[in-house]
Amino acid sequence: MNKKKSKALAFLLAASLLVPSVNGIVSAAELDNVKSANKVVASQEATNPDGSDTSTQDPVTQNVAKVGDKEYATLESAINAAGEGATITLLGNVTEDITVNKNITIDGKKDDKSNYVIIGNTKLENGTLKNTTLKPKDTDATGSVLQIGSTAENTINMYGVTVEYSVVNRSGGSNVIGGNNSNITIEKCLFINNPNNGENTIDVSNWSFGLSMGTQGSKGSFTFRNNEFRGAFRTMLPSINGKVTIDNNTFISIIY
């Protein structure tokens, strides 16, 4: 057999060993692709023999509030960014001390059955808070949860808000600041604590505050409409003075 025939036979033998394509012949480019793919698969199998994903990713920060289409990781940053008249929508529960000192609305509505919770000390000096629940931090030794009012002539509203007090940390609860000159409307809100004292009734009147109101400034007003105060409270709307309207509220003392 001459050299030309030997080379031709060797070429045909090599071609017959290639992976067949649709038409039975694999091109050089296709072969390179197969080799590359096999290398990738082999590499993955070596790294993840059980098929699991061993890649590491940074944890995703859950944004808790949004203004318009922009989301924020903290409620404080959303308040700082919000313009006058803007609405901040909560996207989750919040653990922060916040101060609301501009004419904005914070809406904590989660769905038809529940609202999002703000855990911490909320100072409401202006604007509107609605459809949310306020709770004190467990680590707050004073149990402070809400301070409301301003010496400035602002408009402050609370609609559909639940204020839950601690009966453990109770040296402070919630109050309206002294010298208030704002027009405050609190409507369809629930002020509540849930004492579970068994048969102990000693000093139950000192367990928690309701809403302690200081002296009124020369202007402003308080309007309480269709609210409920329920729990073992030390005080419920004490020391009221100035222009005050109390309409169709419910006061229930609970001692288990």
Contacts in CASP RR format, 6 or more apart in sequence:
PFRMAT RR
TARGET T0000
AUTHOR 0000-0000-0000
METHOD contacts of the structure
MODEL  1
MNKKKSKALAFLLAASLLVPSVNGIVSAAELDNVKSANKVVASQEATNPD
GSDTSTQDPVTQNVAKVGDKEYATLESAINAAGEGATITLLGNVTEDITV
NKNITIDGKKDDKSNYVIIGNTKLENGTLKNTTLKPKDTDATGSVLQIGS
TAENTINMYGVTVEYSVVNRSGGSNVIGGNNSNITIEKCLFINNPNNGEN
TIDVSNWSFGLSMGTQGSKGSFTFRNNEFRGAFRTMLPSINGKVTIDNNT
FISIIY
1 9 0 8 1.000
15 25 0 8 1.000
18 25 0 8 1.000
18 26 0 8 1.000
18 31 0 8 1.000
19 26 0 8 1.000
19 31 0 8 1.000
19 34 0 8 1.000
20 26 0 8 1.000
21 27 0 8 1.000
21 30 0 8 1.000
26 34 0 8 1.000
44 51 0 8 1.000
45 51 0 8 1.000
47 54 0 8 1.000
48 54 0 8 1.000
61 73 0 8 1.000
62 73 0 8 1.000
62 91 0 8 1.000
62 92 0 8 1.000
63 71 0 8 1.000
63 72 0 8 1.000
63 73 0 8 1.000
63 91 0 8 1.000
64 72 0 8 1.000
64 73 0 8 1.000
64 74 0 8 1.000
64 75 0 8 1.000
64 78 0 8 1.000
64 90 0 8 1.000
64 91 0 8 1.000
64 92 0 8 1.000
64 93 0 8 1.000
64 94 0 8 1.000
65 71 0 8 1.000
65 72 0 8 1.000
65 74 0 8 1.000
65 75 0 8 1.000
65 78 0 8 1.000
65 88 0 8 1.000
65 89 0 8 1.000
65 90 0 8 1.000
65 91 0 8 1.000
65 92 0 8 1.000
65 94 0 8 1.000
66 72 0 8 1.000
66 78 0 8 1.000
66 88 0 8 1.000
66 89 0 8 1.000
66 91 0 8 1.000
67 78 0 8 1.000
67 81 0 8 1.000
67 82 0 8 1.000
67 83 0 8 1.000
67 86 0 8 1.000
67 87 0 8 1.000
67 88 0 8 1.000
67 89 0 8 1.000
68 86 0 8 1.000
68 87 0 8 1.000
68 89 0 8 1.000
70 81 0 8 1.000
71 91 0 8 1.000
72 78 0 8 1.000
72 81 0 8 1.000
74 94 0 8 1.000
74 96 0 8 1.000
75 88 0 8 1.000
75 90 0 8 1.000
75 94 0 8 1.000
75 96 0 8 1.000
75 98 0 8 1.000
75 106 0 8 1.000
75 118 0 8 1.000
76 96 0 8 1.000
76 98 0 8 1.000
78 88 0 8 1.000
79 88 0 8 1.000
79 98 0 8 1.000
79 99 0 8 1.000
79 100 0 8 1.000
79 102 0 8 1.000
79 104 0 8 1.000
79 106 0 8 1.000
82 88 0 8 1.000
82 102 0 8 1.000
82 104 0 8 1.000
83 102 0 8 1.000
83 104 0 8 1.000
84 102 0 8 1.000
84 103 0 8 1.000
84 104 0 8 1.000
85 103 0 8 1.000
85 104 0 8 1.000
85 105 0 8 1.000
86 104 0 8 1.000
86 105 0 8 1.000
87 104 0 8 1.000
87 105 0 8 1.000
87 106 0 8 1.000
87 107 0 8 1.000
88 104 0 8 1.000
88 105 0 8 1.000
88 106 0 8 1.000
88 107 0 8 1.000
89 107 0 8 1.000
89 108 0 8 1.000
89 109 0 8 1.000
90 106 0 8 1.000
90 107 0 8 1.000
90 108 0 8 1.000
90 109 0 8 1.000
90 110 0 8 1.000
90 116 0 8 1.000
90 118 0 8 1.000
90 132 0 8 1.000
91 116 0 8 1.000
92 110 0 8 1.000
92 116 0 8 1.000
93 116 0 8 1.000
93 117 0 8 1.000
93 118 0 8 1.000
93 119 0 8 1.000
94 116 0 8 1.000
94 117 0 8 1.000
94 118 0 8 1.000
94 119 0 8 1.000
95 119 0 8 1.000
95 120 0 8 1.000
95 137 0 8 1.000
96 118 0 8 1.000
96 119 0 8 1.000
96 120 0 8 1.000
97 120 0 8 1.000
97 121 0 8 1.000
97 122 0 8 1.000
97 123 0 8 1.000
98 118 0 8 1.000
98 120 0 8 1.000
98 121 0 8 1.000
98 122 0 8 1.000
98 123 0 8 1.000
99 123 0 8 1.000
99 125 0 8 1.000
100 106 0 8 1.000
100 122 0 8 1.000
100 123 0 8 1.000
100 124 0 8 1.000
100 125 0 8 1.000
100 126 0 8 1.000
100 127 0 8 1.000
100 129 0 8 1.000
101 123 0 8 1.000
101 125 0 8 1.000
101 126 0 8 1.000
101 150 0 8 1.000
102 126 0 8 1.000
102 127 0 8 1.000
103 126 0 8 1.000
103 127 0 8 1.000
103 154 0 8 1.000
103 155 0 8 1.000
104 126 0 8 1.000
104 127 0 8 1.000
104 128 0 8 1.000
105 127 0 8 1.000
105 128 0 8 1.000
105 129 0 8 1.000
105 130 0 8 1.000
106 128 0 8 1.000
106 129 0 8 1.000
106 130 0 8 1.000
106 132 0 8 1.000
107 130 0 8 1.000
107 131 0 8 1.000
107 132 0 8 1.000
108 115 0 8 1.000
108 116 0 8 1.000
108 130 0 8 1.000
108 131 0 8 1.000
108 132 0 8 1.000
109 115 0 8 1.000
109 116 0 8 1.000
109 130 0 8 1.000
109 131 0 8 1.000
109 132 0 8 1.000
110 116 0 8 1.000
115 131 0 8 1.000
115 132 0 8 1.000
115 133 0 8 1.000
115 162 0 8 1.000
116 132 0 8 1.000
116 133 0 8 1.000
117 132 0 8 1.000
117 133 0 8 1.000
117 134 0 8 1.000
117 135 0 8 1.000
118 132 0 8 1.000
118 133 0 8 1.000
118 134 0 8 1.000
118 135 0 8 1.000
119 135 0 8 1.000
119 136 0 8 1.000
119 137 0 8 1.000
120 134 0 8 1.000
120 135 0 8 1.000
120 136 0 8 1.000
120 137 0 8 1.000
120 140 0 8 1.000
120 144 0 8 1.000
120 145 0 8 1.000
121 136 0 8 1.000
121 137 0 8 1.000
121 140 0 8 1.000
121 144 0 8 1.000
121 145 0 8 1.000
121 146 0 8 1.000
121 147 0 8 1.000
122 129 0 8 1.000
122 134 0 8 1.000
122 145 0 8 1.000
122 146 0 8 1.000
122 147 0 8 1.000
123 147 0 8 1.000
123 148 0 8 1.000
124 146 0 8 1.000
124 147 0 8 1.000
124 148 0 8 1.000
124 149 0 8 1.000
124 156 0 8 1.000
124 158 0 8 1.000
125 148 0 8 1.000
125 149 0 8 1.000
125 150 0 8 1.000
125 152 0 8 1.000
125 154 0 8 1.000
125 156 0 8 1.000
125 182 0 8 1.000
126 150 0 8 1.000
126 152 0 8 1.000
126 154 0 8 1.000
126 155 0 8 1.000
126 156 0 8 1.000
126 182 0 8 1.000
127 154 0 8 1.000
127 155 0 8 1.000
127 156 0 8 1.000
127 157 0 8 1.000
128 156 0 8 1.000
128 157 0 8 1.000
128 158 0 8 1.000
128 159 0 8 1.000
129 157 0 8 1.000
129 158 0 8 1.000
129 159 0 8 1.000
129 161 0 8 1.000
130 157 0 8 1.000
130 158 0 8 1.000
130 159 0 8 1.000
130 160 0 8 1.000
130 161 0 8 1.000
131 159 0 8 1.000
131 160 0 8 1.000
131 161 0 8 1.000
132 161 0 8 1.000
132 162 0 8 1.000
133 161 0 8 1.000
133 162 0 8 1.000
133 163 0 8 1.000
133 164 0 8 1.000
134 145 0 8 1.000
134 146 0 8 1.000
134 161 0 8 1.000
134 162 0 8 1.000
134 163 0 8 1.000
134 164 0 8 1.000
135 145 0 8 1.000
135 164 0 8 1.000
136 143 0 8 1.000
136 144 0 8 1.000
136 145 0 8 1.000
136 164 0 8 1.000
136 165 0 8 1.000
136 166 0 8 1.000
136 169 0 8 1.000
136 173 0 8 1.000
137 143 0 8 1.000
138 166 0 8 1.000
138 169 0 8 1.000
140 166 0 8 1.000
140 169 0 8 1.000
141 169 0 8 1.000
141 171 0 8 1.000
142 169 0 8 1.000
142 171 0 8 1.000
142 172 0 8 1.000
142 173 0 8 1.000
143 165 0 8 1.000
143 166 0 8 1.000
143 169 0 8 1.000
143 170 0 8 1.000
143 171 0 8 1.000
143 172 0 8 1.000
143 173 0 8 1.000
144 172 0 8 1.000
144 173 0 8 1.000
144 174 0 8 1.000
145 163 0 8 1.000
145 164 0 8 1.000
145 165 0 8 1.000
145 166 0 8 1.000
145 173 0 8 1.000
145 174 0 8 1.000
146 163 0 8 1.000
146 173 0 8 1.000
146 174 0 8 1.000
146 175 0 8 1.000
146 211 0 8 1.000
147 174 0 8 1.000
147 175 0 8 1.000
147 176 0 8 1.000
147 177 0 8 1.000
148 156 0 8 1.000
148 158 0 8 1.000
148 174 0 8 1.000
148 175 0 8 1.000
148 176 0 8 1.000
148 177 0 8 1.000
148 184 0 8 1.000
149 156 0 8 1.000
149 176 0 8 1.000
149 177 0 8 1.000
149 180 0 8 1.000
149 182 0 8 1.000
149 184 0 8 1.000
150 156 0 8 1.000
150 177 0 8 1.000
150 180 0 8 1.000
150 181 0 8 1.000
150 182 0 8 1.000
151 177 0 8 1.000
151 179 0 8 1.000
151 180 0 8 1.000
151 181 0 8 1.000
151 217 0 8 1.000
152 181 0 8 1.000
152 182 0 8 1.000
153 181 0 8 1.000
153 182 0 8 1.000
153 183 0 8 1.000
153 219 0 8 1.000
153 220 0 8 1.000
154 182 0 8 1.000
154 183 0 8 1.000
155 182 0 8 1.000
155 183 0 8 1.000
156 182 0 8 1.000
156 183 0 8 1.000
156 184 0 8 1.000
156 185 0 8 1.000
157 184 0 8 1.000
157 185 0 8 1.000
157 186 0 8 1.000
157 187 0 8 1.000
158 185 0 8 1.000
158 186 0 8 1.000
158 187 0 8 1.000
158 189 0 8 1.000
159 187 0 8 1.000
159 188 0 8 1.000
159 189 0 8 1.000
160 187 0 8 1.000
160 188 0 8 1.000
160 189 0 8 1.000
160 190 0 8 1.000
161 186 0 8 1.000
161 189 0 8 1.000
161 190 0 8 1.000
162 189 0 8 1.000
162 190 0 8 1.000
162 192 0 8 1.000
163 174 0 8 1.000
163 189 0 8 1.000
163 190 0 8 1.000
163 191 0 8 1.000
163 192 0 8 1.000
163 211 0 8 1.000
164 192 0 8 1.000
164 193 0 8 1.000
164 194 0 8 1.000
165 173 0 8 1.000
165 174 0 8 1.000
165 191 0 8 1.000
165 192 0 8 1.000
165 193 0 8 1.000
165 208 0 8 1.000
165 209 0 8 1.000
165 210 0 8 1.000
165 233 0 8 1.000
166 173 0 8 1.000
166 193 0 8 1.000
166 208 0 8 1.000
167 193 0 8 1.000
167 194 0 8 1.000
167 195 0 8 1.000
167 207 0 8 1.000
167 208 0 8 1.000
167 232 0 8 1.000
170 206 0 8 1.000
170 207 0 8 1.000
170 208 0 8 1.000
170 209 0 8 1.000
170 234 0 8 1.000
172 209 0 8 1.000
173 208 0 8 1.000
173 209 0 8 1.000
173 210 0 8 1.000
173 212 0 8 1.000
174 191 0 8 1.000
174 209 0 8 1.000
174 210 0 8 1.000
174 211 0 8 1.000
174 212 0 8 1.000
175 209 0 8 1.000
175 211 0 8 1.000
175 212 0 8 1.000
175 213 0 8 1.000
175 214 0 8 1.000
176 184 0 8 1.000
176 211 0 8 1.000
176 212 0 8 1.000
176 213 0 8 1.000
176 214 0 8 1.000
176 222 0 8 1.000
177 214 0 8 1.000
178 214 0 8 1.000
178 215 0 8 1.000
178 216 0 8 1.000
178 217 0 8 1.000
179 214 0 8 1.000
179 215 0 8 1.000
179 216 0 8 1.000
179 217 0 8 1.000
180 214 0 8 1.000
180 216 0 8 1.000
180 217 0 8 1.000
180 220 0 8 1.000
181 217 0 8 1.000
181 218 0 8 1.000
181 219 0 8 1.000
181 220 0 8 1.000
182 220 0 8 1.000
183 220 0 8 1.000
183 221 0 8 1.000
183 223 0 8 1.000
184 220 0 8 1.000
184 221 0 8 1.000
184 222 0 8 1.000
184 223 0 8 1.000
185 223 0 8 1.000
185 225 0 8 1.000
186 222 0 8 1.000
186 223 0 8 1.000
186 224 0 8 1.000
186 225 0 8 1.000
186 227 0 8 1.000
187 223 0 8 1.000
187 224 0 8 1.000
187 225 0 8 1.000
187 226 0 8 1.000
187 227 0 8 1.000
188 225 0 8 1.000
188 226 0 8 1.000
188 227 0 8 1.000
189 227 0 8 1.000
189 228 0 8 1.000
190 227 0 8 1.000
190 228 0 8 1.000
190 230 0 8 1.000
191 210 0 8 1.000
191 211 0 8 1.000
191 227 0 8 1.000
191 228 0 8 1.000
191 229 0 8 1.000
191 230 0 8 1.000
191 233 0 8 1.000
191 236 0 8 1.000
192 228 0 8 1.000
192 229 0 8 1.000
192 230 0 8 1.000
192 231 0 8 1.000
193 207 0 8 1.000
193 208 0 8 1.000
193 231 0 8 1.000
193 232 0 8 1.000
193 233 0 8 1.000
194 231 0 8 1.000
194 254 0 8 1.000
195 204 0 8 1.000
195 207 0 8 1.000
195 208 0 8 1.000
195 231 0 8 1.000
195 232 0 8 1.000
195 254 0 8 1.000
195 255 0 8 1.000
195 256 0 8 1.000
196 256 0 8 1.000
197 204 0 8 1.000
197 232 0 8 1.000
197 255 0 8 1.000
197 256 0 8 1.000
198 256 0 8 1.000
201 255 0 8 1.000
204 232 0 8 1.000
204 255 0 8 1.000
205 232 0 8 1.000
205 234 0 8 1.000
206 234 0 8 1.000
207 232 0 8 1.000
207 233 0 8 1.000
207 234 0 8 1.000
208 231 0 8 1.000
208 232 0 8 1.000
208 233 0 8 1.000
208 234 0 8 1.000
209 233 0 8 1.000
209 234 0 8 1.000
209 235 0 8 1.000
210 229 0 8 1.000
210 233 0 8 1.000
210 234 0 8 1.000
210 235 0 8 1.000
210 236 0 8 1.000
210 237 0 8 1.000
211 229 0 8 1.000
211 235 0 8 1.000
211 236 0 8 1.000
211 237 0 8 1.000
212 235 0 8 1.000
212 238 0 8 1.000
212 239 0 8 1.000
213 222 0 8 1.000
213 237 0 8 1.000
213 238 0 8 1.000
213 239 0 8 1.000
213 240 0 8 1.000
214 239 0 8 1.000
214 241 0 8 1.000
215 239 0 8 1.000
215 241 0 8 1.000
216 222 0 8 1.000
216 241 0 8 1.000
216 242 0 8 1.000
216 243 0 8 1.000
217 242 0 8 1.000
220 243 0 8 1.000
221 242 0 8 1.000
221 243 0 8 1.000
221 244 0 8 1.000
221 245 0 8 1.000
222 240 0 8 1.000
222 242 0 8 1.000
222 243 0 8 1.000
222 244 0 8 1.000
222 245 0 8 1.000
223 244 0 8 1.000
223 245 0 8 1.000
223 247 0 8 1.000
224 237 0 8 1.000
224 244 0 8 1.000
224 245 0 8 1.000
224 246 0 8 1.000
224 247 0 8 1.000
224 249 0 8 1.000
225 245 0 8 1.000
225 247 0 8 1.000
225 248 0 8 1.000
225 249 0 8 1.000
226 247 0 8 1.000
226 248 0 8 1.000
226 249 0 8 1.000
227 249 0 8 1.000
227 250 0 8 1.000
228 249 0 8 1.000
228 250 0 8 1.000
228 251 0 8 1.000
228 252 0 8 1.000
229 236 0 8 1.000
229 237 0 8 1.000
229 249 0 8 1.000
229 250 0 8 1.000
229 251 0 8 1.000
229 252 0 8 1.000
230 250 0 8 1.000
230 252 0 8 1.000
230 254 0 8 1.000
231 252 0 8 1.000
231 253 0 8 1.000
231 254 0 8 1.000
232 253 0 8 1.000
232 254 0 8 1.000
232 255 0 8 1.000
233 253 0 8 1.000
236 251 0 8 1.000
237 246 0 8 1.000
END
